[in-house]
Amino acid sequence: MNTSFFLLSLCLPVFGPLLAVTYLRPILIKVLRGFCDAEGGAEFWVRSAYLLAVCGTLLLWLSFGFFDSGVDPLVALRRTLWLVLAGVFATVAFIATKVWSQVSALLGKRWVAAADGAAP
């Protein structure tokens, strides 16, 4: 195993997901505050998203990355980038699905309430 390349590659699965969730953080906080009545509820879920993103991506990278000393560094870097993007994609898709299910449920309740209020 090429230790220096392993340590250098470790930066991508850690910082890639951190950048993605940091990009989503402002709007995610606003949306989650609409659903979480508890103090600190939105912050808890955002921190959970950070952990999910980093841990999931690291697990992918550690399981399927190339670290052998005989591997071409560009092949290993390509694999690392692929795994990082797959991890970030899966995490964002998971978060978006969970948030959207709550949004659609809330919209459904509002539509029912509006229809009941409009009925004679």
BAFI-3210 file (N, C-alpha, C; in Angstrom, 3 decimals, decimal comma, padded with zeros to 6 digits):
// residues 120
n [1|2|3|4|5|6|7|8|9|10|11|12|13|14|15|16|17|18|19|20|21|22|23|24|25|26|27|28|29|30|31|32|33|34|35|36|37|38|39|40|41|42|43|44|45|46|47|48|49|50|51|52|53|54|55|56|57|58|59|60|61|62|63|64|65|66|67|68|69|70|71|72|73|74|75|76|77|78|79|80|81|82|83|84|85|86|87|88|89|90|91|92|93|94|95|96|97|98|99|100|101|102|103|104|105|106|107|108|109|110|111|112|113|114|115|116|117|118|119|120]
n.u [000,848|000,515|001,316|001,534|000,036|-002,422|-003,052|-003,156|-005,264|-007,302|-008,286|-010,179|-012,642|-013,381|-013,507|-015,047|-017,849|-018,286|-018,150|-020,374|-022,609|-022,296|-022,842|-025,584|-026,551|-027,618|-030,217|-031,306|-031,445|-033,433|-035,673|-035,896|-036,389|-038,986|-040,269|-039,351|-040,211|-038,934|-036,351|-033,288|-033,659|-033,511|-030,801|-029,703|-030,467|-029,100|-026,446|-026,450|-026,716|-024,224|-022,545|-023,578|-023,024|-020,175|-019,287|-020,567|-019,421|-016,717|-016,822|-017,515|-015,225|-013,118|-013,853|-013,872|-011,820|-008,642|-005,512|-003,139|000,409|001,252|-000,638|-001,681|-001,482|-003,350|-005,461|-006,260|-006,983|-009,080|-010,919|-011,300|-012,483|-014,834|-016,083|-016,392|-018,130|-020,316|-020,989|-021,674|-023,791|-025,639|-026,109|-027,216|-029,454|-030,820|-031,336|-032,877|-035,074|-036,200|-036,798|-038,530|-040,683|-041,771|-042,444|-044,356|-046,340|-047,083|-048,016|-050,171|-051,861|-052,404|-053,781|-056,051|-057,136|-057,629|-059,503|-061,566|-062,238|-063,182|-065,459|-069,044]
n.v [-001,179|002,194|004,515|007,352|008,171|007,110|008,638|011,184|010,821|010,488|012,946|013,703|012,058|013,072|015,927|016,445|015,602|017,303|019,848|019,688|019,383|021,678|023,567|023,052|023,636|026,316|026,534|024,128|024,333|026,333|025,013|022,774|023,992|024,717|022,328|021,236|021,670|021,632|023,066|023,471|021,313|021,391|021,919|019,595|017,692|018,635|018,348|015,603|015,000|015,836|013,936|011,549|011,941|012,166|009,799|007,783|008,192|007,802|005,090|003,899|004,601|003,418|000,757|000,223|001,595|002,120|001,326|000,058|-000,292|-000,711|000,375|002,650|006,087|007,890|006,237|005,365|007,839|008,538|006,503|007,148|009,715|008,992|007,373|009,226|011,112|009,418|008,806|011,368|011,992|009,949|010,610|013,228|012,645|010,965|012,750|014,702|013,168|012,446|014,977|015,959|014,178|014,996|017,635|017,247|015,908|017,922|019,876|018,462|018,310|021,025|021,570|019,968|021,179|023,726|023,088|022,111|024,404|026,011|024,781|024,884]
n.w [000,000|-000,793|001,323|001,476|-000,742|-000,015|002,292|001,134|-000,667|001,124|001,801|-000,130|000,194|002,641|002,573|000,272|000,708|002,909|001,737|000,003|001,763|003,253|001,311|000,956|003,472|004,369|003,122|003,874|006,649|006,850|005,739|007,443|009,897|009,575|009,957|012,354|015,546|017,948|019,959|018,461|016,799|013,950|013,616|014,684|012,730|010,506|011,321|011,549|008,860|007,912|009,193|008,114|005,388|005,290|006,622|005,100|002,565|003,157|003,899|001,436|-000,039|001,449|001,175|-001,597|-002,861|-004,569|-003,367|-003,556|-003,988|-006,614|-008,283|-010,779|-010,131|-011,308|-012,019|-009,499|-008,395|-010,102|-009,437|-006,742|-006,944|-008,287|-006,358|-004,271|-005,439|-005,887|-003,245|-002,237|-003,951|-003,266|-000,590|-000,756|-002,299|-000,524|001,625|000,283|-000,517|001,950|003,058|001,077|001,329|003,738|003,086|001,044|002,494|004,288|002,484|001,422|003,673|003,972|001,602|001,924|004,202|003,162|001,199|002,800|004,191|002,157|001,367|001,323]
ca.u [000,000|001,222|000,788|001,390|-001,100|-003,608|-003,352|-003,541|-006,600|-008,259|-008,858|-011,350|-013,891|-013,743|-013,861|-016,092|-019,168|-018,401|-018,477|-021,736|-023,592|-022,150|-023,587|-027,010|-026,875|-028,527|-031,603|-031,744|-031,824|-034,734|-036,721|-036,043|-037,008|-040,422|-040,780|-038,879|-040,639|-038,017|-035,158|-032,105|-034,025|-032,967|-029,343|-029,414|-030,595|-028,016|-025,229|-026,600|-026,436|-022,768|-021,988|-024,015|-022,301|-018,748|-019,108|-020,963|-018,423|-015,508|-017,048|-017,380|-013,832|-012,296|-014,237|-013,686|-010,728|-007,376|-004,420|-001,936|001,558|001,433|-001,733|-001,404|-002,144|-004,515|-006,548|-006,717|-007,661|-010,370|-011,791|-011,632|-013,464|-016,093|-016,680|-016,793|-019,337|-021,410|-021,376|-022,347|-025,065|-026,534|-026,482|-028,123|-030,708|-031,481|-031,840|-033,942|-036,249|-036,810|-037,371|-039,668|-041,824|-042,377|-043,042|-045,576|-047,348|-047,558|-048,826|-051,431|-052,696|-052,853|-054,787|-057,274|-057,678|-058,155|-060,722|-062,607|-062,617|-063,867|-066,736|-070,163]
ca.v [000,000|003,457|005,262|008,782|008,348|006,812|009,808|012,277|010,509|010,566|014,293|013,810|011,588|013,856|017,311|016,488|015,665|018,504|020,968|019,529|019,664|023,097|024,279|022,872|023,984|027,449|026,252|022,981|024,865|027,015|024,008|021,948|024,778|024,673|021,030|020,886|022,639|021,573|023,918|022,750|020,166|021,547|021,791|018,170|016,983|019,060|017,671|014,204|014,940|015,890|012,637|010,577|012,178|011,851|008,379|006,972|008,324|007,118|003,649|003,541|004,765|002,391|-000,562|000,012|002,399|001,466|001,863|-000,762|000,475|-000,893|000,994|003,961|007,115|008,466|005,256|005,434|009,121|008,433|005,670|007,923|010,746|008,322|006,951|010,428|011,648|008,486|008,998|012,658|011,865|009,124|011,355|014,319|012,017|010,507|013,929|015,314|012,291|012,559|016,324|016,087|013,439|015,863|018,786|016,814|015,634|019,216|020,484|017,715|018,757|022,400|021,507|019,434|022,233|024,798|022,575|022,056|025,779|026,598|024,088|025,598]
ca.w [000,000|-000,859|002,467|001,191|-001,639|000,789|003,127|000,246|-001,189|002,223|001,829|-001,012|000,789|003,822|002,244|-000,756|001,334|003,746|000,844|-000,503|002,808|003,585|000,261|001,213|004,856|004,624|002,746|004,657|007,972|006,713|005,534|008,642|010,977|009,343|010,393|013,699|016,551|019,087|019,909|018,005|015,977|012,603|013,717|014,870|011,457|009,616|011,784|011,149|007,421|007,773|009,571|007,119|004,135|005,424|006,955|003,954|001,511|003,617|003,806|000,019|-000,442|002,096|000,676|-003,030|-003,409|-004,933|-002,570|-003,728|-004,467|-008,044|-009,025|-011,371|-009,305|-011,973|-011,902|-008,112|-008,219|-010,805|-008,605|-005,540|-007,319|-008,589|-005,094|-003,531|-006,074|-005,614|-001,851|-002,105|-004,649|-002,458|000,608|-001,126|-002,718|000,699|002,340|-000,520|-000,455|003,282|003,205|000,176|001,867|004,748|002,390|000,355|003,525|004,786|001,424|001,365|004,791|003,687|000,530|002,529|005,073|002,300|000,553|003,830|004,499|001,003|001,168|002,001]
c.u [000,890|000,630|000,587|000,218|-002,416|-004,013|-003,775|-004,952|-007,675|-008,944|-010,137|-012,632|-014,282|-014,255|-014,924|-017,486|-019,359|-018,765|-019,915|-022,781|-023,493|-022,881|-025,090|-027,464|-027,838|-029,988|-032,151|-032,175|-033,190|-035,869|-036,957|-036,651|-038,519|-041,055|-040,447|-039,273|-039,661|-036,830|-033,964|-032,408|-033,427|-031,453|-028,935|-029,446|-029,520|-026,702|-025,271|-026,301|-024,933|-022,144|-022,346|-023,209|-020,840|-018,543|-019,474|-019,933|-017,115|-015,652|-016,935|-015,919|-012,940|-012,603|-013,803|-012,559|-009,500|-006,244|-003,128|-000,817|001,750|000,378|-001,304|-002,154|-003,363|-005,713|-007,126|-007,472|-009,026|-011,353|-012,226|-012,677|-014,826|-016,811|-017,163|-018,076|-020,531|-021,909|-022,133|-023,728|-026,067|-027,006|-027,478|-029,472|-031,497|-032,106|-033,017|-035,215|-036,968|-037,459|-038,603|-040,879|-042,533|-043,068|-044,349|-046,686|-047,935|-048,432|-050,171|-052,383|-053,245|-053,936|-056,112|-057,932|-058,284|-059,448|-061,881|-063,108|-063,400|-065,222|-067,855|-070,684]
c.v [001,237|004,384|006,734|009,036|008,081|008,035|011,006|012,059|010,630|011,933|014,389|013,275|012,308|015,235|017,436|016,551|016,887|019,721|020,886|019,886|021,114|023,962|024,209|023,427|025,172|027,140|025,073|023,412|025,527|026,012|023,202|022,711|024,840|023,383|020,714|021,980|022,711|022,501|023,075|021,552|020,232|021,367|020,332|017,437|017,387|018,406|016,185|014,033|015,002|014,524|011,554|010,717|011,752|010,367|007,479|007,010|007,651|005,595|003,163|003,547|003,689|000,988|-000,809|000,821|001,563|002,116|001,081|000,059|000,347|-000,212|002,364|005,026|007,743|007,524|005,295|006,736|009,118|007,623|006,433|008,984|010,136|007,941|008,137|011,000|010,725|008,638|010,289|012,589|011,078|009,871|012,460|013,753|011,544|011,681|014,540|014,476|012,429|013,929|016,459|015,330|014,262|017,070|018,375|016,482|016,934|019,914|019,787|018,138|020,165|022,405|020,978|020,484|023,359|024,348|022,500|023,443|026,430|025,960|024,817|024,880]
c.w [000,000|000,210|002,168|000,251|-000,914|001,611|002,289|-000,292|-000,124|002,285|000,992|-000,385|002,075|003,402|001,165|-000,160|002,239|002,911|000,359|000,550|003,262|002,566|000,517|002,558|005,018|004,273|003,538|006,056|007,890|006,578|006,803|009,802|010,803|009,846|011,845|014,680|017,723|018,869|019,499|017,119|014,586|012,615|013,912|013,538|010,470|010,039|011,457|009,662|007,159|008,076|008,559|005,840|004,242|005,691|005,780|002,841|001,909|003,554|002,362|-000,400|000,161|001,555|-000,766|-003,660|-003,726|-004,147|-002,733|-004,338|-005,981|-008,901|-009,531|-010,557|-009,978|-011,930|-010,485|-007,848|-008,901|-009,979|-007,361|-005,849|-007,607|-007,304|-004,266|-004,130|-005,862|-004,176|-001,634|-002,768|-003,808|-001,211|000,290|-001,569|-001,501|001,451|001,592|-000,472|000,879|003,489|002,324|000,694|002,941|004,118|001,728|001,354|004,061|003,750|001,289|002,467|004,542|002,621|001,066|003,402|004,258|001,617|001,565|004,181|003,385|000,783|001,916|003,196]
res [m|n|t|s|f|f|l|l|s|l|c|l|p|v|f|g|p|l|l|a|v|t|y|l|r|p|i|l|i|k|v|l|r|g|f|c|d|a|e|g|g|a|e|f|w|v|r|s|a|y|l|l|a|v|c|g|t|l|l|l|w|l|s|f|g|f|f|d|s|g|v|d|p|l|v|a|l|r|r|t|l|w|l|v|l|a|g|v|f|a|t|v|a|f|i|a|t|k|v|w|s|q|v|s|a|l|l|g|k|r|w|v|a|a|a|d|g|a|a|p]
***
